[in-house]
Amino acid sequence: MAPERLLDLLRSQDTETLLGLLHRRQVIAGDAVYVPPGVLHAIGEGVMLAEVQQPEDLSILLEWRGFDLDGATDGHLGVGFEEALGALELTARSNADVDALINSEGANGSVLPGEAARYFRAERYRFSGRQRLDKGYAVLIVVEGAVEAGFVGRRIPISAGDTVLVPHAAGPLELTGSATVLVFRPPTPGGTA
């Protein structure tokens, strides 16, 4: 799409046309979707998600009709939409390209492709018993079940819906119980998986 066409849709807030340009995918509980930098995306009605992004506040907002904010003022990072749109991917992706960004598998470990590791990491662990997590800063979200988290001589109970910030100084973490836990971490040093 030509940047001028996208700019026209944005200024007129033609939400239906903007959303119509995107691929639609039905997601189910447990799916992980990687959205590479600059890729336009929207979250559909009824979707509950845990979103992780690189530690920057660099979101460009193209659609704001009905939102409680002034997108025309705040949606372009202070550089104006003409400049901000230069950060977007405006080439079409095939259905196969889009499908490759969705991970529906339930295996333990990373749920994102290796290229994401230069921005952030996301892991999912489904277990009953014990699960050991490597030392390092992390944000844990218990999706279902309940566990006790053990670290540096302490044990704390966490259950579905809880979010826990784990500082690097906590050392390795041992989870005991039966749960599904999401673990979000900063980029891998060197940017590889």
SEKE-873313 format. One record per residue (C-alpha): residue in one letter; x, y, z. Coordinates in nm, 3 decimals, padded with zeros to 5 digits. Example, Ala and Ser with C-alpha at 12.3 -4.5 7.8 and 13.67 -1.06 7.14 Angstrom:
BEGIN
{atom 'a' {01.230 -00.450 00.780}}
{atom 's' {01.367 -00.106 00.714}}
//
This chain:
BEGIN
{atom 'm' {00.000 00.000 00.000}}
{atom 'a' {00.122 00.347 -00.079}}
{atom 'p' {00.191 00.554 00.233}}
{atom 'e' {-00.032 00.833 00.095}}
{atom 'r' {-00.332 00.595 00.082}}
{atom 'l' {-00.272 00.481 00.439}}
{atom 'l' {-00.240 00.842 00.549}}
{atom 'd' {-00.577 00.924 00.390}}
{atom 'l' {-00.745 00.630 00.569}}
{atom 'l' {-00.585 00.731 00.895}}
{atom 'r' {-00.688 01.097 00.873}}
{atom 's' {-01.047 01.008 00.784}}
{atom 'q' {-01.049 00.736 01.052}}
{atom 'd' {-01.197 00.493 00.799}}
{atom 't' {-01.169 00.209 01.051}}
{atom 'e' {-01.365 -00.042 00.844}}
{atom 't' {-01.130 -00.007 00.546}}
{atom 'l' {-00.820 -00.008 00.767}}
{atom 'l' {-00.929 -00.328 00.942}}
{atom 'g' {-01.037 -00.479 00.610}}
{atom 'l' {-00.677 -00.458 00.489}}
{atom 'l' {-00.560 -00.696 00.762}}
{atom 'h' {-00.563 -01.076 00.760}}
{atom 'r' {-00.823 -01.214 01.003}}
{atom 'r' {-00.732 -01.511 01.221}}
{atom 'q' {-00.937 -01.695 01.481}}
{atom 'v' {-00.727 -01.745 01.793}}
{atom 'i' {-00.793 -01.983 02.078}}
{atom 'a' {-00.674 -01.992 02.437}}
{atom 'g' {-00.303 -02.070 02.444}}
{atom 'd' {-00.217 -01.933 02.100}}
{atom 'a' {00.092 -01.713 02.076}}
{atom 'v' {00.109 -01.454 01.800}}
{atom 'y' {00.435 -01.283 01.710}}
{atom 'v' {00.392 -00.941 01.552}}
{atom 'p' {00.725 -00.829 01.401}}
{atom 'p' {00.821 -00.461 01.432}}
{atom 'g' {00.629 -00.236 01.196}}
{atom 'v' {00.354 -00.487 01.117}}
{atom 'l' {00.004 -00.343 01.136}}
{atom 'h' {-00.224 -00.540 01.368}}
{atom 'a' {-00.546 -00.515 01.565}}
{atom 'i' {-00.697 -00.714 01.849}}
{atom 'g' {-01.048 -00.843 01.790}}
{atom 'e' {-01.343 -00.823 02.022}}
{atom 'g' {-01.348 -01.077 02.304}}
{atom 'v' {-00.975 -01.154 02.291}}
{atom 'm' {-00.801 -01.155 02.629}}
{atom 'l' {-00.425 -01.142 02.593}}
{atom 'a' {-00.095 -01.096 02.766}}
{atom 'e' {00.114 -00.863 02.552}}
{atom 'v' {00.489 -00.828 02.571}}
{atom 'q' {00.685 -00.577 02.372}}
{atom 'q' {01.039 -00.449 02.364}}
{atom 'p' {01.120 -00.205 02.643}}
{atom 'e' {01.034 00.104 02.440}}
{atom 'd' {00.721 00.311 02.405}}
{atom 'l' {00.717 00.322 02.027}}
{atom 's' {00.358 00.241 01.933}}
{atom 'i' {00.202 00.416 01.637}}
{atom 'l' {-00.177 00.438 01.661}}
{atom 'l' {-00.366 00.438 01.332}}
{atom 'e' {-00.718 00.387 01.463}}
{atom 'w' {-00.862 00.571 01.761}}
{atom 'r' {-01.228 00.642 01.684}}
{atom 'g' {-01.421 00.561 02.001}}
{atom 'f' {-01.106 00.545 02.217}}
{atom 'd' {-01.055 00.773 02.514}}
{atom 'l' {-00.751 00.952 02.367}}
{atom 'd' {-00.654 01.198 02.102}}
{atom 'g' {-00.487 00.978 01.841}}
{atom 'a' {-00.435 01.268 01.602}}
{atom 't' {-00.212 01.430 01.866}}
{atom 'd' {-00.066 01.127 02.048}}
{atom 'g' {-00.064 00.851 01.785}}
{atom 'h' {00.255 00.941 01.598}}
{atom 'l' {00.531 00.957 01.862}}
{atom 'g' {00.556 01.333 01.824}}
{atom 'v' {00.709 01.317 01.475}}
{atom 'g' {00.390 01.352 01.269}}
{atom 'f' {00.217 01.072 01.082}}
{atom 'e' {00.402 01.136 00.754}}
{atom 'e' {00.731 01.049 00.931}}
{atom 'a' {00.589 00.780 01.163}}
{atom 'l' {00.443 00.578 00.874}}
{atom 'g' {00.801 00.524 00.750}}
{atom 'a' {00.841 00.274 01.036}}
{atom 'l' {00.556 00.056 00.911}}
{atom 'e' {00.571 -00.246 00.685}}
{atom 'l' {00.343 -00.160 00.395}}
{atom 't' {00.399 -00.466 00.177}}
{atom 'a' {00.144 -00.745 00.167}}
{atom 'r' {00.201 -01.070 00.352}}
{atom 's' {00.064 -01.399 00.223}}
{atom 'n' {-00.170 -01.617 00.427}}
{atom 'a' {00.119 -01.858 00.481}}
{atom 'd' {00.338 -01.571 00.609}}
{atom 'v' {00.070 -01.471 00.859}}
{atom 'd' {00.004 -01.830 00.969}}
{atom 'a' {00.376 -01.873 01.038}}
{atom 'l' {00.349 -01.602 01.306}}
{atom 'i' {00.099 -01.805 01.513}}
{atom 'n' {00.212 -02.079 01.750}}
{atom 's' {-00.069 -02.303 01.872}}
{atom 'e' {00.151 -02.578 02.011}}
{atom 'g' {00.145 -02.651 02.381}}
{atom 'a' {00.509 -02.751 02.426}}
{atom 'n' {00.708 -02.601 02.711}}
{atom 'g' {00.958 -02.330 02.630}}
{atom 's' {00.962 -02.043 02.383}}
{atom 'v' {00.638 -01.968 02.205}}
{atom 'l' {00.793 -01.717 01.966}}
{atom 'p' {01.023 -01.756 01.666}}
{atom 'g' {01.396 -01.701 01.721}}
{atom 'e' {01.389 -01.359 01.554}}
{atom 'a' {01.183 -01.225 01.848}}
{atom 'a' {01.471 -01.286 02.092}}
{atom 'r' {01.638 -00.962 01.989}}
{atom 'y' {01.335 -00.774 02.129}}
{atom 'f' {01.193 -00.992 02.408}}
{atom 'r' {01.131 -01.353 02.502}}
{atom 'a' {00.805 -01.531 02.588}}
{atom 'e' {00.790 -01.883 02.728}}
{atom 'r' {00.501 -02.103 02.835}}
{atom 'y' {00.526 -02.385 03.088}}
{atom 'r' {00.250 -02.637 03.154}}
{atom 'f' {00.345 -02.869 03.436}}
{atom 's' {00.238 -03.071 03.734}}
{atom 'g' {00.512 -03.115 03.991}}
{atom 'r' {00.822 -02.895 03.964}}
{atom 'q' {00.946 -02.655 03.702}}
{atom 'r' {01.282 -02.482 03.733}}
{atom 'l' {01.340 -02.145 03.566}}
{atom 'd' {01.682 -01.998 03.500}}
{atom 'k' {01.807 -01.698 03.692}}
{atom 'g' {01.717 -01.364 03.542}}
{atom 'y' {01.469 -01.082 03.538}}
{atom 'a' {01.123 -01.209 03.442}}
{atom 'v' {00.755 -01.133 03.460}}
{atom 'l' {00.544 -01.441 03.541}}
{atom 'i' {00.172 -01.468 03.476}}
{atom 'v' {-00.012 -01.770 03.609}}
{atom 'v' {-00.273 -01.851 03.345}}
{atom 'e' {-00.431 -02.147 03.522}}
{atom 'g' {-00.369 -02.349 03.834}}
{atom 'a' {-00.162 -02.258 04.137}}
{atom 'v' {00.203 -02.290 04.236}}
{atom 'e' {00.449 -02.202 04.505}}
{atom 'a' {00.744 -02.003 04.379}}
{atom 'g' {01.068 -02.072 04.563}}
{atom 'f' {01.365 -01.839 04.542}}
{atom 'v' {01.647 -01.721 04.771}}
{atom 'g' {01.506 -01.906 05.072}}
{atom 'r' {01.148 -01.783 05.031}}
{atom 'r' {00.831 -01.946 04.905}}
{atom 'i' {00.529 -01.752 04.788}}
{atom 'p' {00.197 -01.887 04.664}}
{atom 'i' {00.073 -01.762 04.329}}
{atom 's' {-00.240 -01.866 04.143}}
{atom 'a' {-00.437 -01.807 03.824}}
{atom 'g' {-00.456 -01.437 03.745}}
{atom 'd' {-00.149 -01.341 03.949}}
{atom 't' {00.142 -01.155 03.793}}
{atom 'v' {00.482 -01.164 03.963}}
{atom 'l' {00.790 -00.956 03.888}}
{atom 'v' {01.105 -01.161 03.949}}
{atom 'p' {01.423 -00.956 03.993}}
{atom 'h' {01.753 -01.092 03.866}}
{atom 'a' {01.878 -01.105 04.228}}
{atom 'a' {01.616 -01.370 04.311}}
{atom 'g' {01.834 -01.629 04.140}}
{atom 'p' {01.692 -01.947 03.986}}
{atom 'l' {01.323 -01.996 04.048}}
{atom 'e' {01.152 -02.323 04.133}}
{atom 'l' {00.778 -02.354 04.076}}
{atom 't' {00.595 -02.634 04.254}}
{atom 'g' {00.233 -02.722 04.180}}
{atom 's' {00.012 -02.770 03.879}}
{atom 'a' {-00.022 -02.475 03.644}}
{atom 't' {00.026 -02.302 03.314}}
{atom 'v' {00.267 -02.012 03.354}}
{atom 'l' {00.378 -01.749 03.104}}
{atom 'v' {00.731 -01.616 03.151}}
{atom 'f' {00.834 -01.292 02.981}}
{atom 'r' {01.199 -01.190 02.971}}
{atom 'p' {01.409 -00.912 02.819}}
{atom 'p' {01.602 -00.967 02.496}}
{atom 't' {01.859 -01.242 02.483}}
{atom 'p' {02.212 -01.099 02.508}}
{atom 'g' {02.338 -01.091 02.151}}
{atom 'g' {01.980 -01.111 02.023}}
{atom 't' {01.959 -01.480 01.936}}
{atom 'a' {01.729 -01.748 02.071}}
//
